[in-house]
C-alpha cells in the first residue's frame, strides 16, 4: 500500500560466512541454480492466510496472470549490508505488539509474522457509522445499527435476500438477536448493516432514507437524515492508516507427529481504524478495560488433519487495538480463549525481540537436516526424521526461522534487515515461487537432499508476498 523508492544494491559475496560454515555439520554438496524467467501463463492466484503446523488455512481465489516483476519489487541480495544491521534490529513483525501474557500449560509460540496486507483494509478503504439510542459510554448499543461502507471486494449475495437502497441484500440472523445485512451498492462499493433491538423493516427504511454527504461513498451519510430516535453515536475516520497486524501461532511442540496440529492462533492489531470497534458495540458485549468482545465459531482446516469447528474470541478497543484468538484442534472452550485474550498486553520493540528470539531458539534446537549457502546467506532445513522448519542464518548470528506448513512444505520465512525484506522458502515437490501483486519474482534457488530452497530480497514497494500460490506474509511494519 505504501510506495517508497529504494536504491538497488549490488550483490556481493560474503567471505565471513566461511567461518560459520566450517563450524556447522556439513550437508551434502549443493548447486546454486541461477533464476529462470518464468513462463507467462494464465493461472488462478491463491492468496491465503495460512494457519497450519501451527497454522490453519483459509483460501481466497482471485483470477490473475503471472508476469515477471521488475526491480521495483525485487532488489539484489546484499549479505555485506545485512551484516551492518545488528541482529536485534532484524524484524519479522510490527512493534509495539499486542500479545497474550497468559498461556495454558505446555504451549509455546512457534511463529510470528506480519499478516498479509490484503487481509485488513486501511482506514481510507472503509467507513463505519453507528446509529442508535445512546447507551452509557462503552456499553453495548441495545437499539441501533452499525452501517459499514467498504471498497468492493466481491461478496456473494445469496440465500435469504431483501431490497435495500434498490439492491438485493443478503440477510443473516445471528445469535443474541443480531441481524446482518450485506449488499453491493455499486461496482466500487459494498455495504453492510449490523443491527440489534430494532425491527428489520425499520432498519431498511432508515438506511433507504439516509442522504449521502457527498458523491464519495466513503464520506458516509448525513446523520440528520436518520430516523427520529436513532442518532449518530460514532463514526470511523478515513485517515489512511494501515493496520499493523501480526499473526502468532502456538502449539505444544514442533515435530513430525504434531505438524499441523494447532492449539490456537492469535491475530493482533496495535494501530488502525476503530471501525470494527464501532460495529462490535452492536454485535458484542462489554469485556472490561473499555473493550468489546465478539464470540463466534468457524470450520477451519488444520493442514492434512481434517477440519474442526473452532471457537473464535475477538476483542476490540476504541483506539483501534484488537486481538483475535482462534481455537484449533486442542483448545475448543471459550472460557480459556477469553482468558488468553484478556491477558493481552502491549510489547515494545525489546519485548517483541524477546518473543522472536524464543521462537528462533525453539526451532534452532531441532537437528540440522540440510544446509546450503546462497550469496553469503545460509539456508537451513531443521527437523528430526524429516524437515520441519526452514531457517536463514548470516555468519555466526542466530537464525531467523519459520515452520513448514505441511509434510512437503511449503515453508515461508521472512525478515526485514535494514532496507532488505528477505524472504526464504523450502518445498519438496518443486522450487518455491514468490509472487508479489500477481508478479512472479525471480529468486536465487538451490536444491539439497530432494528439497528445493529459494531466497530473494524485496524492496520498499513490496508489501505482501506469497509462496507457490499458498502461504502469504505481509511486510513487517
C-alpha positions, 0 to 999 in steps of 0.5 A: 500500500505504501510506495517508497523508492529504494536504491538497488544494491549490488550483490556481493559475496560474503567471505565471513560466512566461511567461518560459520560454515566450517563450524556447522555439520556439513550437508551434502554438496549443493548447486546454486541454480541461477533464476529462470524467467518464468513462463507467462501463463494464465493461472488462478492466484491463491492468496491465503492466510495460512494457519497450519503446523501451527497454522490453519488455512483459509483460501481466497481465489482471485483470477490473475496472470503471472508476469515477471516483476521488475526491480521495483519489487525485487532488489539484489541480495546484499549479505555485506549490508545485512551484516551492518544491521545488528541482529536485534534490529532484524524484524519479522513483525510490527512493534509495539505488539499486542500479545497474550501474557497468559498461556495454558500449560505446555504451549509455546509460540512457534511463529510470528509474522506480519499478516498479509496486507490484503487481509485488513483494509486501511482506514481510507478503504472503509467507513463505519457509522453507528446509529442508535439510542445512546447507551452509557459510554462503552456499553453495548448499543441495545437499539441501533445499527452499525452501517459499514461502507467498504471498497468492493471486494466481491461478496456473494449475495445469496440465500435469504435476500431483501431490497435495500437502497434498490439492491438485493441484500443478503440477510443473516440472523445471528445469535443474541438477536443480531441481524446482518445485512450485506449488499453491493451498492455499486461496482466500487462499493459494498455495504453492510448493516449490523443491527440489534433491538430494532425491527428489520423493516425499520432498519431498511427504511432508515438506511433507504432514507439516509442522504449521502454527504457527498458523491464519495461513498466513503464520506458516509451519510448525513446523520440528520437524515436518520430516523427520529430516535436513532442518532449518530453515536460514532463514526470511523475516520478515513485517515489512511492508516494501515493496520499493523497486524501480526499473526502468532501461532502456538502449539505444544511442540514442533515435530513430525507427529504434531505438524499441523496440529494447532492449539490456537492462533492469535491475530493482533492489531496495535494501530488502525481504524476503530471501525470494527470497534464501532460495529462490535458495540452492536454485535458484542458485549462489554469485556472490561478495560473499555473493550468489546468482545465478539464470540463466534465459531468457524470450520477451519482446516488444520493442514492434512488433519481434517477440519474442526469447528473452532471457537473464535474470541475477538476483542476490540478497543476504541483506539483501534487495538484488537486481538483475535484468538482462534481455537484449533484442534486442542483448545475448543472452550471459550472460557480459556480463549477469553482468558488468553485474550484478556491477558493481552498486553502491549510489547515494545520493540525489546519485548517483541525481540524477546518473543522472536528470539524464543521462537528462533531458539525453539526451532534452532534446537531441532537437528540440522537436516540440510544446509546450503549457502546462497550469496553469503546467506545460509539456508537451513532445513531443521527437523528430526526424521524429516524437515520441519522448519526452514531457517536463514542464518548470516555468519555466526548470528542466530537464525531467523526461522519459520515452520513448514506448513505441511509434510512437503512444505511449503515453508515461508520465512521472512525478515526485514534487515535494514532496507532488505525484506528477505524472504526464504522458502523450502518445498519438496515437490518443486522450487518455491515461487514468490509472487508479489501483486500477481508478479512472479519474482525471480529468486536465487534457488538451490536444491539439497537432499530432494528439497528445493530452497529459494531466497530473494530480497524485496524492496520498499514497494513490496508489501505482501508476498506469497509462496507457490500460490499458498502461504502469504506474509505481509511486510513487517511494519 
